[in-house]
Amino acid sequence: MSYNKQDYIRIKAEYSRKYLKAQERAQERRLELYAALPEVRELDRILSGTGMDIMAVIAAGGNTEPKLAELRARNDALLAERGRILREAGYAEDYSDIHYDCPICGDTGFVDTKMCDCMKRALAEAGYESSGLGTLIRTQRFENFSLDYYRAGGNCEAMRMAVAGLQKFAEEFERSTYRNYLLLGGTGLGKTHLSTAVAKKVIDRGFDVVYVTAVGMLGDFEAKRFGDGSGAGNDPSRYAEAELLIVDDLGTEVTNQFTLSCIYDLINRRINTGKCTIINSNLSFRELESRYGERIASRLLGEYHPILFTGTDVRKQKLSKK
């Protein structure tokens, strides 16, 4: 796994703050108890010395078990007395204990050397946001992609195979994975839904995904090249470095020599570095070649697995049923 670097740094820092905050809150409650119940302070002083007492018994040698048993009995009695005092004063017995958000990892994010599930979930949530998909990723999943809207056009089986292929790609995604997809077809036929579903699965597996419209992506390249240096927009280097890049609506951008150069360089670089890309477009094969020229079209058609979306706009079908 290789989560987005910025997300990982931010989440790791958040865990460090959570860990320290839990310690601070416990200390504040402990001091509160000591002020209200001085006898608890004395009990805690004795209990804190148990470790040193055990070490002294072991260092003395001989038959240590009777003395260790005596220390354990004393410790249990002190803890029972402490609990009684707290209960009678209206406090929970664990009032001064450290209460972590995650008791499994103690808010460190790791159990031994393995990342805790809580931190994986936090990174996945961060990945949803940093991917650029926002709320779409929470609603557009493989589970709610319906093939019913493709039955009338007679292409239901082709779509079923396409969905199965994309789902397998997402569920088995690894750093060594190299496969690109070109999703072609008219508006409202499910290209964005399926590419979003892929993004969610891949993010949940712990990989860095970037989703961007062609217009937004090329706007970032233009800001980098011709901007005023204010830093507005996203750093376009993300589009080359992401383990999975999804470019939506290719063909809606203004086409000129600069944008053609950016598209070619990005596609070529990702091919050369073996990084996966999904491109969605309303254009046909012929329109792609006419608009982008042979250099770009040959790479798209030679390195990308095409999936053709046909039928009637799903959104219109949904509206007609209301």
N, C-alpha and C positions, 0 to 999 in steps of 0.2 A: 504494500500500500504506500501511496505517496500523496497525501492530502495536499491541497493548495497551501503553499508555504505561508502566505499571509494569514490564512485561516488558522493554521496550526500554531503559529506564533501567538496570535490573539487568544485562542482558546487555552493554550498552555499558560499564558499570563493570567487568564481568568481563573484557572484552577489554582494557581499559586496564591492569588488573592483570596479565593474561597477558603483555602487551607489555613492561611494566616488569620482570616476573619473568624473562622470556627475556633481557633486557639484563643483569640482575643476575647470572644464572647464567653468562652468557658472560664477564662481568668477573671473576667468581670463578675460572673456569677459566683465564682469561688470567693472573691473578696467580699461580695455582698453577704455570703453565708458567714464568713469569718467575723464580719462586723456585727451580725445579728446573733450568731451562735459561736462564741469564743471556744467552746468545748470541741467544736468540729475542727477548728484550727489545730488544737492539740492532738486530736485523733489522727489528723492527716500528717502531722509531723512524725508521729510514731510509725504510721503506715509507710511513709516515704523512706524510713530507715530500714525497712524489712530486707531490702536487697543487700544492703551492707551487712546486716546480721547473718544472712544466709552465707555470704562470702566468707565471713569470719568463722562460721561453723565448719565450712568445707576446708578452709585453710588450716584449721586446728587438727584435721585428720582424725583417724580413729573411726569408731562407729558413729557416723553422723546422722543416721536415720532417726533415732529418738529425738534429737535436738531439732532436726528439720521438721518432724511431725509436731513438735511443741510450738515451733514458730508458725506453722500453718494454722494450728488451732487458735493461737493468739490472734493471727491475722483475721481469721474468720469471725472471731468474737468481736474484734474492733470494728470490722465492717458491719456486723449486725447491729452493734451499738450506734454506729454512725447513722445507719438507715433508720433506726428507731427515733433518734433525735430529730432527723429531718422530717419524718412523717408527722411526728407530734407537733412540729413547728409549722406544718402546712406545706412543706416542700416535697417534691418528688425525690426519690432516693438517688436518681441520676442527675439531679439538677445541675451539679457543677461539672458533670462529665462533658467531654468534647462531643458535640453533635454535628456530624458531617452530613452534607447533602447526600453523599453516597457512602454508606457504611462499609461497602465492599473494598473500595480503594482509599478511603479516608481523604477524599477530595484531592488526591495526588494525580489521578488520571491513569494510574498504572497499578497492576497487581503483580508483584515481583517485577519482571521485565516486560510483561504483556500489557497492552493498552486495555483499560477497563471498558466495558460495554457503554458506560455512561459517557465517557469521552468520545467514543466512536459515534454515539448518537449526537453529541454536541457538534462534532466535526461535520457530520452529515447535514445537520440543520444549517450550519454555516455554509456548507457547500451548496445547498439549495439557493441561498441568497447570492453568494459570489458567482454562481454559474450564470446569472443574468436571467434566470427563468422565473424568479419571483414566485407568485402564487400559482402559476400554471403547473409547476411541478407537484403541487399538492392535490391537484384535481385531475390531471391528465396522466393516466397510468395504463399499463397493459390490461389490468383487471376490468377497467370500464371502457375499453375500446370495443365497440360493438360491430360485428360483421353484418348485422341485419341490414344496414344501410347500403350494402353492396350486392345484395341478392338480386335486386331488380335488373341490374346491369349485366348480370351473368358472370361477374368477375369475383364472386365471393371466394372461390377456391384459391385463386391467385393471391387475394388479399390475406387469406388464412395462412398461406405459405410465407408470405412476406412478413406477417406479424410473428410467426413462429421463428423465422430466421433472425429477425431483429431482437426478439426476446432472448434467444440462445446467445447471440452476440453479446448482449448486455449482461446476462447472467454468468457468462464465462470470461468476461473481460479481464485481462491481465496486462501488465506492462509490456509483455512480449507480443500481445495481440496486435495484428496489423490487418485491418480490413476497413475499407471506405464504402460509403453508401451515397448514392445519388437518388434522391426521392423526387420524382417528376410527376406533375399533374396539376389540374386546375385548382382554383381556390376552394377551400372548404372540404377537401377530400381526406383529411386526416394526417397530412404530412407532419404538421407541427405536433399534433397529439402523439404520434408514434415516436418522433425524435425526442420529445419531452419524456416519454415513458422510458426510453433508452437512457436518457440523462439521469433520471432518478435511480435506476438500477445501478448504473456505473458509479454514481456518487455514493450510494449506500455501500458499495464494495470498497470504498476508500480511495477513489481516484479523482483527479482534478478534471472537471468538465467546465467548458466555457460555451455558453450559448449567446449568439449575437445575430442581429439582422445584418444583411449585406450593407444596407444603408448606414447603420450604426458603426459597423466595422470600418468601412471605408472613410466614414467621417473621422474616426480616430486616427487613421493613417494620414488623412489630410491635416488634422490638427497637429500631429507630430511633425509633419513636413513643412507646413506653411503657417503654423500657429504663431502666437505672440510670445510663446514660452511661459504662459501662465500655468500650464499643466492641466488645463481643462480636458475632460475626456479620459478614456481608459488608455493605459499603456498598451499599444498594439503588439508588444512582444509577447503578451499573454496568448495571442492567437496562434503564435508559432509554437509555444511551449506547452500548452494544455495537452493532457494525455488524450482527451477527446474534445474536438472542436465541432460545434454544430452551427452552421451558417444557414439562417433562414431567409427565404425570399430573395435568393440570388436572381438578379434580373430586374429588380425594382430600383436599383441604384443608377445614378448618372454614369454613363460609360464614356471614358476618355482615355487618353494614353496613360495618364497617371494611375487611374483606377485599374486599368488592364494590367499594368506593370505590378501593382500591389497584389492583385488576385493571382497572377502567374507566380510571383515570387513566393507567396504564402503556400499555394498548392504544391509547388515544386519542393519547397523546403520541408513540408510535412511528409511528402512522399519520401524524400531522401533520408529523413530521420525516422521513418517508420511509425509515424503518429497517426492515429485514426481520425477520420473526418467524416461528418455527415453533412451533405449539402441539400437543401430543399429549394426547389424552383418550380415556377409555373410554366417555364419554357420547355419546348420540345427539344429533342436531340438536334434537329435541323436549326432551330432558333438559337440554341447554345453555340453552335459552330458559327452561325452568321454573326452573332453578337460579339463573341469573345475570340474568334479567330482559331486557326488550326492548332496553335501551340497549346492553348488552354483546353480546347475541346478534346484534343487527343489524350491529354492527361486525365481528364474527367472520364472519358469513355474507356480508356485503357486501364486505369487504376481504381475506378469506382464501380461497385456493383449496383446496377440500375434497378430501381423499383418503380413501376409505372402505376399511378393512381388514376383510375377512371371512374366514371359514374356521375351521380347528381350530387351537388353541394349538400353535405350532411346537415349544415346549419339550416338550409332551406327545407330539408326533409323534416327536421325537428319542428320547425315553425308551422309547417303544413299540418302536423299532427295535433297541434294545440287547439 
